Amino acid sequence: MTFGPEVVAAVCRHMNDDHPDDSLLICRTLGGRPDATAARMTGLDAVGADFEVTGDSGVGHVRLPWSTTLTERPQIRREVVRMYEEACAVSGQRPRSH
C-alpha cells in the first residue's frame, strides 16, 4: 500500500507543525540519535516513517519501521502514537493523554 502524496504531505505537516517535540523524542530514543536537537517528519509509507534529524553529529536521516504494514490512513496515527508512547517509556517521560 502506498499512501498518496496528499496524505503524506498532510501527516508530515501535522507532525511538523503540531508535534515537533514528539518527533524529536522519537528520533532521540527510537532512532538512535540521542544528540538530536531537531527532527522533522519528511515522509512515510506502508512500512515506516522518515525523519530528518539535526544534532551534534550534523544532519541525518532516520527511518523507523511501523509495528505492522499499514493499509489504511487511520493506522498512521495509531502507529505514531505507539512510537511516541514507546519513546516516553524508554526516556522515562510520562506520555500526555491523546
C-alpha positions in Angstrom: 0.0 0.0 0.0 1.3 3.4 -0.9 -0.3 6.5 0.6 -0.9 9.3 -1.9 1.3 12.4 -1.8 -1.6 14.4 -0.3 -1.8 12.0 2.7 1.9 12.0 3.2 2.1 15.8 3.0 -0.8 16.2 5.4 0.6 13.9 8.0 4.1 15.4 7.8 2.7 18.9 8.0 0.6 17.9 11.1 3.6 16.3 12.8 6.0 19.1 12.0 3.5 21.9 12.9 1.8 20.4 15.9 4.2 17.7 17.3 7.8 18.6 16.7 8.8 17.7 20.3 7.2 14.2 19.8 9.2 13.7 16.6 12.4 14.8 18.4 11.8 12.4 21.3 11.0 9.5 18.9 14.2 10.1 17.0 16.3 10.6 20.1 15.1 7.4 21.8 14.0 5.0 19.0 16.0 6.4 16.1 19.4 6.2 17.7 20.0 9.9 17.7 20.3 11.0 21.3 22.3 14.0 20.2 19.3 15.4 18.1 18.3 19.0 18.7 15.6 19.0 16.0 13.6 16.4 14.0 11.0 16.7 11.3 9.0 14.1 9.5 9.8 14.0 5.8 7.8 11.1 4.6 6.1 7.8 5.3 4.9 4.7 3.5 3.2 1.5 4.5 6.2 0.1 6.3 7.7 3.2 8.1 8.3 6.8 8.7 11.2 9.1 7.6 12.7 11.9 9.6 15.4 14.5 9.0 17.4 14.9 12.2 19.8 17.7 13.2 22.2 17.3 16.0 25.8 17.5 17.2 26.8 15.0 14.5 25.1 17.0 11.8 22.0 16.5 9.7 21.0 12.9 9.0 18.1 10.7 8.1 16.2 8.4 10.5 13.9 5.6 9.2 11.7 4.0 11.8 9.5 1.0 10.9 5.9 0.7 11.9 5.0 -2.4 14.0 2.9 -3.7 11.1 2.4 -3.0 7.4 -0.2 -0.2 7.2 -3.1 -0.4 4.8 -5.4 2.4 5.9 -4.8 6.1 6.8 -6.2 5.8 10.4 -3.4 3.3 11.2 -0.8 6.0 10.7 -2.0 7.9 13.8 -2.1 4.8 15.9 1.5 3.9 14.9 2.8 7.4 15.6 1.1 7.4 19.0 2.6 3.9 19.7 6.1 5.2 18.8 5.6 8.3 21.0 4.4 6.2 23.9 7.3 3.8 23.4 9.7 6.7 23.3 8.3 8.1 26.5 8.7 4.7 28.2 12.4 4.5 27.0 13.1 8.0 28.2 11.2 7.8 31.5 8.8 10.6 30.5 5.1 10.4 31.2 3.1 10.5 28.0 0.4 13.0 27.7 -3.2 11.9 27.0 -4.3 11.9 23.4 
